[in-house]
Amino acid sequence: MPFDPSGLLILDKTSGPTSHDLCRKVRRLYGTRKVGHTGTLDPFATGVMVVLLGKATRLARYFNDDAKEYVADVAWGSATDTADRDGAVTERTDVPLPDEVAIREAMAKFVGFIDQIPPMYSAKKVQGQKLHQLARRGEKIDREPVRVRIDELELLSRTDAGFRLRVACSKGTYIRTLAEDLCRALGGLGHLASLRRTRAGRFTIDAARDVAELEEAAEEAWNDTGIAEARERVLTDALMPMLDALAHLPAIVLPDALAEGVAFGKRPPRERLPERAATLTGDVRLLDSNGRFLATGRVGTGDTEVELVRVLVTPDGETT
């Protein structure tokens, strides 16, 4: 049976490669073209990247809106054209860095919903073009502000060179812009010196794997045994099953007659669901009596059927 990996791979991205580079490496490692991720990291940034493989790419919608958490180092005294350490310095200031009390007072004004102007060096598209592509051609255009949410903003430490922050925020938040705006609010200039994503949704850095170490372990299994299945087992064991990744969604175990119909796109009638599931609303997981993940669904208030959102099985019983 051909190797057909599916699941979530929680990686600890190193500084240097782009998110696209990391996905390309995973494609080669697992031998599949079906690879995606739930949020980019800039090349210099490190930390949690949630990579989806195989059938799990169909479930991206359940992770794309996840909140994120970061530890960020802010360098005080200069601004760059990219708002981070990779850019060219555009301005400098001799204004001394304020004390911790002043920094915390300024930070408090950024907690909650705020508007950010997307940086020119970003992947955001305007009129069909990515801003960073325009910036590299020397173009600068007006950008509409985007509303983001800062849930927590904590000062971890302060030095003469700058300060370290912990940021919990909504998706789409530009930490570079936050660092730059915060420094201007303090009466000076600054840019992002380092960035580490410590959490993406429910996935934390503690559970993340280094892709180079995973490559090495898979190669070792192959060299030790000469058996392809041994290498594949190492790679499969590194994946989080789709059912576990969506464990926050209530599970409905369908009677066999209803379970068989899901593969044909038949919506389970709400009145025929098990008693405990009949009152559920929102996103759900649909399972058969053997615990096989059939589909994700959604139940609205007043709905008489479960809407099938992502069907993961085919009429012949195979998982798609």
N, C-alpha and C positions, 0 to 999 in steps of 0.2 A: 504494500500500500504506500503510495507516495507521501512524502513528508508535507503536511499541510497545516502549518502552525497558525493558531488563532489565539488572541488574548491581548493583555496589556503588558507592556514592558516598561517598568519604572526605572529610568536611567538617571544617573548623576552626570550631567554634561560637564565636560572639562572646558577650560578657557581655550579659545582658538578656533575650533570648527564652528561652522554655522549650523543651525538646526537642520537645514537641508542636507549638509554633509553627514550629520549623525544618522538621519533617516536612510541615506544612501548606504551607509555602512551596515545598518540593520538589514536592509534588503539583501545585501550580499551574504551576510552572516546566516540569515534564515532561508535564503533562496526563494524569496517571494517578492512580488512587485506590489502587493497590497500592504502598504505601510503608510501611516499618517501620524500626525501628532496633534495635541490639543492646545498648543500655544508655543510660539517661538521664543527663543532666547537670543540676545545679541551675541556675536562671536566672542566677545571678551567675558561674557557672563557665564556663570556656572550654576549647577544645581538641578532640581527636579525637572525632568522632561517626560511627559507621559506619551509613550509611543504605542500606537494601535497596529496590530498585525492581523492579516487575514480577515476573517468574518467580523472581527471587532471593529474594523474601520466603519462598519455600518452603524455603529453605536456612538459615533463621535458627538452627535447632538446632545448626548447626556453628560458630556464632559466639557464642552466648549465654553460654557458660561461659568465654570468653576472659579471661585475666588482664589487668589494667590497670596503667598507670603514671602517676603524677601528680607535679607540683611544687606544693607547698602552702606558703602563707605563714600563719604562726600569729601572731596578735596576743596579746601577753602583758598580763595585768593585769585582765581583765574577762571575765565569762561572759555569754552571751546566751541567750534562750529558744529560739533555733534552732540554737545552737552555731556560728553563722557571723555574718558582718558584717551580714546583712539583719535580724537579730533585735534585740529590745529588750534592753538591758543589765539583767541580774538581780542581778549581784554584782560587786564590785570588790575588789581587793587591793593593798596597798602593798608586798607581798613583792617584793624585787628578783629579776630574772631570773637564774637560776644561770649559771655559766660553761659553756663548750663541753664540758668534760670531764664535768660533771654531766648535761648534756643527753644526751650520747652514752650515758652509763651508763644513764640512764632509758630511752632509746630501745631499748637492747638487750633489755630485758624485754618489748618488744612484738613482737619478731620471732618468727615461727613461727605456730602456731595460737593465736588469742585469742578470747575471747567479748566481743561488743559488745551493748549494749542499743540497739536501733534508736531513733533520735530521734523525738520526737512529730511534728516537722515533716519527715516523709519519706513516700514513696509506698507504703511497706509496708502490706499489708492485714492487719487483725486483725478477725476475725468479719465479714468481707465489707466492711469500711470502711477507706479509706485513713487512715493516722494523721494526715496533715496536715489532713484535713477535720475530724476530731475536735478537733484542736488549735485550729483557727480558730474553733470553737464554744466554746472555753474548756474543753474536756474533756481530762483527762489520765488514761490508763489504764496498768495494769501491762503491761509487754511482756516476753516471753520473750527471753533472750539468744540471739544467733545466733553460730555459730562461723565465723570467717573466717581467712584466712591472710595474714600479712605476709611477703613473700619478701625484701624489702630495705627498709631504712629508713636513709637517709643524711642527715646534717646538712650542708646546703649553705652556710649562712651564719647569723650571729647578729648582731642589733643590739639596742639598748636597747629597741626597740619589740616585739621578738619574734624569730622565727627562721624560716628557710626549710628545707623538707624535700623530699627525693625519696622517693616511696613506690612500691614495686612490690608488688602485692597481688592476691588472688583477687577474683573478681566478688562483688558484694554487700557489699564493705567500705565502711563509712561513714567517710570521711576527716574529716568534722566531729567525729565521736565520737572518732576516734583523736587528733585535736588536743586536744580537751577532756580526754580521759583522760590524755594525756601531760602536760599542764600540771598537772593535779591530782597526778600522780605526782611532779612536781617541787616540790610544796608550794605551788602557786599556782593561778591561774585563767587561762584563755585561750580563744580562739575562732578559727575559721578566717576569715582575712582575704581570701584569694584561693585559687583552685584552677584548675589547668590540667592537663587530661589530655593526656599526651604520647604515650601508646601504648594501643591496644586490641587485644590479641592480636598479630597480625603487622603491624598497620597503625599507622604512626607519624605524628607531626605533620608530618614533612617531606613526606609525600605528600598532605596534606590541602588541600582547596580552600576558599576563602571563597565562600559561596553568593551573596553580593551581586556579587562579581566575575564569577562564572559567569553570573549573570543579565545582567550588563552585556555580557559577551562574546557571549552568544546574541542579545541585542537588536542588537548592533552588526553581527553577521553578517546578520541579517534586514534591517536598514536599508541595508547596503552592497549587498546583492544583490537584495532583494525576493523571495528564493527560500526557501520554508519548509525545504527540504532542507538549506540552508546552516546555518540555525539549529539544526536537528535534529542535524547533524553535530557541531557544537560540544558539544551536550549529550551525545551518545553517546560522544564522545571522552573525556569526563570520567568515564565509568563504567569500573570494572574488570570485565572479563568474569567470569562465574561460574566458568568453568573455571580461570582464573588465581587467583581468590580462594580456591579450594580446592586450590591447587597442592601443599599439604603432604600431601594424600591420594594414595596410589599410584593410577596410572591403569592400567586394563585395557582394551586394545583387543580388542573382541569380533569373532569371525568373523561374516561377514554373516548367516548363518543364525540365530545367537544374538542378534545386534543387532536383527533384525526382531522377534523375540519379546518384547523388553523392553517395547515400546510396548503390548503386550497383557498385561503383567504376568507374563510367563513368566520364572521364575528361571533364570539360566544355570547348567547343571551344572558343578560344579567340575572334573570330569574332562575337560571339553571346553575349558577355558580354555587360553590359550597357556602353554607350559611355565614361563616365568618368573613368571607370575601365579598358577599353581596352588597355590603355597605361601603366598600372602599371607593375612594375617588382619587383622581390624579394618575400619575404614571405607575405602572405595575409590571411585574415579570410574570409571564405565563409559562407554566411547567406542566409536563405530563406526570403520570403516576410514578414513573421511574426517576423523576427528578431531572429529566432532560429539559434544557432551556429551549422553548419553542419560539417565543416571540416576546417583544415588549408591547405593551398596550397602554391605553389611556381610557379612563372612565370619567366622564363629566357628570356633574349633578343633574339628575333627571334622565340620563342616558339609559336606554333599555338594552344596549349591547356594549361590549368592550371593543373599542376601536383598536385595530391592529396597526401598530406603528412601524415596527421592524420585524418581519417574519424571518426566522432563522432556520427553518426546516423546509424540505421539499416534499411533494406528495409521495416520493419513494422512500421517505423516512430518513433521508440523509440530511445532515446539517449543512445549510448553504454557506 
